[in-house]
Amino acid sequence: MPRGVRHSDKAKRLVVLQGRSDGAPPRAGVVWLVGAGPGDPELLTVKALRLLQGADVVVHDRLTPPAILALARADTRMIDVGKRKSRHTLPQDDINRLLVALALDGLMVVRLKGGDPFLFGRGGEELAACVAAGVEAHVVPGVTAALAASAGAGAPLTHRGLAQAVTFVTGHAAGDAEPDLDWAALARPNQTTVVYMGLTTAPRIAARLIAEGRAPGTPVVVVENASLPDEHRLSTTLEALGDAVRDMDGPALLIIGEVAALSVALAPARDARQTVVATSERTRA
């Protein structure tokens, strides 16, 4: 079976624990929650690479790029838990139990998580499960997508005279619900709001921020597939955001605030992925 295959049917969710195959005496296992960064293998930390190359088992999400998974040893067991938005091969509780079971089987487990494990990655839940089970566990930070998107777009998250603060929020909401956020605080000027997982709820996010007093013409940069070869950036305004993202479906984040206007001027000249500018008729007028 190819490495990193995603099992989607329920019957294939069971993982057979076989312990160490090298004949070595039993040892205590360990779980490493490792930030895989935004996707570009060159943005892995040196420590993440070392652990990945030494792992007995790598438990990874579906969107982990093959180029990163290929850095593991050829005999490393790959377990794809398939997380993307609300579509999981394994529910989170089962992932927690899997990590514990693998470690108790004496294995060195790398739980490879996109971005940083502690930033909208549910790394805290996985760490707590390991600690509760008496399993040794460690966390290795990673470059979060907001930093890669900001750097690639030439839109600094803080900038003198434009943004003295930055806030990371999630746009994810269960079902058709609205994200549970402090809208009044996010609508204040002179700050940057970065929204993870915000494509689906982008129209609601824009409407709420405008309703709370954020200017309709506030610049926004949407970055899809940050740091990857197919990265795409779109510059728009808050009032035009809903229409602008209508045809986007990849993993993306929203950078909302005055700094977003810098992206057109400051995006790296070497970058051939030209930013698309979308504005509403009212803004152009």
KARA-V476202 format. One record per residue. N is the residue number from 1. PHI is phi in degrees with one decimal (none if undefined). OMEGA is omega in whole degrees, -180 to 180 (none if undefined). BURIAL is + if it has 24 or more other C-alpha atoms within 12 Angstrom, else -. Layout:
((N,PHI,OMEGA,BURIAL) (N,PHI,OMEGA,BURIAL))
//
This chain:
((1,none,-178,-) (2,-60.1,178,-) (3,-65.5,175,+) (4,77.3,180,+) (5,-68.1,-179,+) (6,-94.6,176,+) (7,-93.4,-175,+) (8,-106.2,-178,-) (9,-88.7,-170,-) (10,-62.4,-177,-) (11,-65.6,-176,-) (12,-100.9,-178,-) (13,-79.6,-178,-) (14,-74.2,178,-) (15,-113.8,-179,+) (16,-82.0,180,-) (17,-91.4,-176,-) (18,-116.3,180,-) (19,68.0,-179,+) (20,-75.9,-177,+) (21,-105.4,-175,-) (22,-99.1,178,-) (23,77.5,-179,-) (24,-71.2,178,-) (25,-60.1,179,-) (26,-57.3,179,-) (27,-139.9,176,-) (28,-73.5,179,-) (29,-82.4,-179,+) (30,-149.8,177,+) (31,-114.2,174,+) (32,-112.1,174,+) (33,-88.9,-169,+) (34,-112.8,174,+) (35,-74.1,-178,+) (36,-88.7,-178,+) (37,77.1,-174,+) (38,-80.0,178,+) (39,138.3,178,+) (40,-71.0,-178,+) (41,-56.7,-179,+) (42,-72.6,178,-) (43,-96.9,170,+) (44,-65.8,173,+) (45,-76.4,178,+) (46,-59.9,180,-) (47,-66.9,178,-) (48,-59.9,180,+) (49,-63.1,-179,+) (50,-61.2,-180,-) (51,-67.6,180,+) (52,-61.1,-179,+) (53,-75.6,-180,+) (54,-105.2,-173,+) (55,-74.2,169,+) (56,-80.2,-178,+) (57,-136.8,173,+) (58,-118.4,176,+) (59,-102.7,-171,+) (60,-132.8,177,+) (61,-86.6,-174,+) (62,-63.4,-175,+) (63,-85.3,177,+) (64,-62.7,-177,+) (65,-60.4,178,+) (66,-55.8,-179,-) (67,-64.0,177,-) (68,-78.9,179,+) (69,-62.0,-179,+) (70,-67.8,179,-) (71,-77.6,177,+) (72,-75.9,177,+) (73,-63.1,-179,-) (74,-63.9,-178,-) (75,-94.6,179,-) (76,-71.3,177,+) (77,-78.4,-180,+) (78,-107.8,178,+) (79,-122.6,-178,+) (80,-93.5,179,+) (81,-94.1,163,+) (82,66.4,-175,+) (83,-77.0,169,+) (84,-157.4,-175,+) (85,51.7,-177,+) (86,-98.7,-177,-) (87,-102.8,-177,-) (88,-123.9,168,+) (89,-69.7,176,+) (90,-121.6,172,+) (91,-63.4,-176,-) (92,-57.7,-180,+) (93,-61.2,179,-) (94,-69.8,176,-) (95,-62.6,178,+) (96,-57.8,-179,+) (97,-65.7,179,+) (98,-61.7,180,+) (99,-59.7,180,+) (100,-63.6,-178,+) (101,-63.2,179,+) (102,-63.7,179,+) (103,-66.9,179,+) (104,-67.1,176,+) (105,-83.8,175,+) (106,87.8,-174,+) (107,-100.7,170,+) (108,-88.2,-172,+) (109,-107.9,171,+) (110,-106.4,173,+) (111,-93.1,-174,+) (112,-87.8,-174,+) (113,-123.2,179,+) (114,-59.2,179,+) (115,68.7,180,+) (116,-114.8,-176,+) (117,-58.9,-174,+) (118,-100.0,178,+) (119,-119.8,-177,+) (120,54.2,-179,+) (121,-113.4,-178,+) (122,59.7,177,+) (123,-63.9,179,+) (124,-62.5,179,-) (125,-66.9,-179,-) (126,-69.6,176,+) (127,-63.6,-180,+) (128,-62.2,179,+) (129,-64.4,179,+) (130,-65.5,-179,+) (131,-61.7,-180,-) (132,-63.2,-179,-) (133,-91.0,-180,-) (134,76.8,-179,-) (135,-94.5,176,+) (136,-65.4,-178,+) (137,-145.3,-179,+) (138,-138.4,-179,+) (139,-121.2,176,+) (140,-116.3,-177,+) (141,-66.3,178,+) (142,-133.9,177,+) (143,-74.0,-179,+) (144,-79.2,-173,+) (145,-58.2,-179,+) (146,-61.1,-179,+) (147,-70.5,178,+) (148,-67.4,180,+) (149,-65.0,179,+) (150,-62.2,-179,+) (151,-64.4,-179,+) (152,-66.2,-177,+) (153,-85.5,-175,+) (154,70.4,-180,+) (155,-117.0,-180,+) (156,-61.6,-177,+) (157,-72.8,171,+) (158,-126.2,-177,+) (159,-159.1,-176,-) (160,-55.7,179,-) (161,87.9,-179,-) (162,-120.0,-177,+) (163,-149.9,179,+) (164,-100.7,180,-) (165,-151.8,174,+) (166,-137.0,-179,+) (167,-126.3,175,+) (168,-99.4,177,+) (169,-135.2,174,+) (170,-105.7,177,+) (171,-91.0,-177,+) (172,-70.6,176,+) (173,-145.1,-179,-) (174,-70.1,177,-) (175,59.2,-179,-) (176,-102.5,-176,-) (177,-75.5,177,-) (178,-93.0,177,-) (179,-55.4,-178,+) (180,-88.2,-175,-) (181,-127.7,175,-) (182,-84.8,-172,-) (183,-63.2,-179,+) (184,-62.0,179,-) (185,-67.9,-178,-) (186,-71.2,-177,+) (187,-84.5,-180,+) (188,-67.1,180,+) (189,-75.2,176,+) (190,58.6,174,+) (191,-150.3,178,+) (192,-112.1,174,+) (193,-113.3,176,+) (194,-109.7,-177,+) (195,-109.5,173,+) (196,-85.7,175,+) (197,53.0,-173,+) (198,-110.7,-177,+) (199,-63.2,-176,+) (200,-62.0,-176,+) (201,-99.7,-177,+) (202,-54.1,179,+) (203,-59.7,179,+) (204,-69.3,179,+) (205,-60.0,-180,+) (206,-61.4,-179,+) (207,-62.3,-179,+) (208,-68.8,179,+) (209,-64.8,178,+) (210,-65.1,180,+) (211,-62.6,-180,-) (212,-88.8,173,-) (213,114.4,177,-) (214,-72.1,-175,+) (215,-61.7,179,+) (216,-57.5,-179,+) (217,-87.1,179,+) (218,-56.5,-179,+) (219,-66.1,177,+) (220,-139.0,170,+) (221,-117.6,175,+) (222,-105.2,-179,+) (223,-118.1,-180,+) (224,-107.5,180,+) (225,55.7,-177,+) (226,-55.1,176,+) (227,79.0,-178,+) (228,-92.3,-179,+) (229,-58.9,180,-) (230,-97.2,176,-) (231,-55.7,178,+) (232,-134.2,180,+) (233,-122.5,-180,+) (234,-134.1,178,+) (235,-100.9,-178,+) (236,-151.8,175,+) (237,-124.4,-177,+) (238,-59.6,-177,+) (239,-70.8,-180,+) (240,-99.6,-172,+) (241,-60.3,-177,+) (242,-57.1,179,+) (243,-69.1,-174,+) (244,-65.8,-175,+) (245,-96.7,-173,+) (246,-56.0,-176,-) (247,-99.9,179,-) (248,-96.2,-180,+) (249,-139.2,-180,-) (250,-79.5,174,+) (251,-61.0,-174,+) (252,-144.9,172,+) (253,-134.0,-178,+) (254,-109.5,173,+) (255,-109.9,-173,+) (256,-113.1,177,+) (257,145.9,-175,+) (258,-59.7,-179,+) (259,-65.4,-179,+) (260,-62.4,179,+) (261,-67.4,-180,+) (262,-76.2,-172,+) (263,-63.7,-179,+) (264,-66.5,-177,+) (265,-80.6,-172,-) (266,-106.7,178,-) (267,-58.7,-177,+) (268,-53.9,-178,-) (269,-63.7,-178,-) (270,-71.5,-173,-) (271,-80.1,-179,-) (272,-87.0,-178,-) (273,-88.6,-174,-) (274,-65.6,177,-) (275,-67.1,175,+) (276,-90.6,-180,-) (277,-103.1,179,+) (278,-125.5,178,+) (279,-135.7,178,+) (280,-82.7,178,-) (281,-61.8,-179,-) (282,-65.4,-180,-) (283,-67.4,-180,-) (284,-65.3,179,-) (285,-69.0,none,-))
//
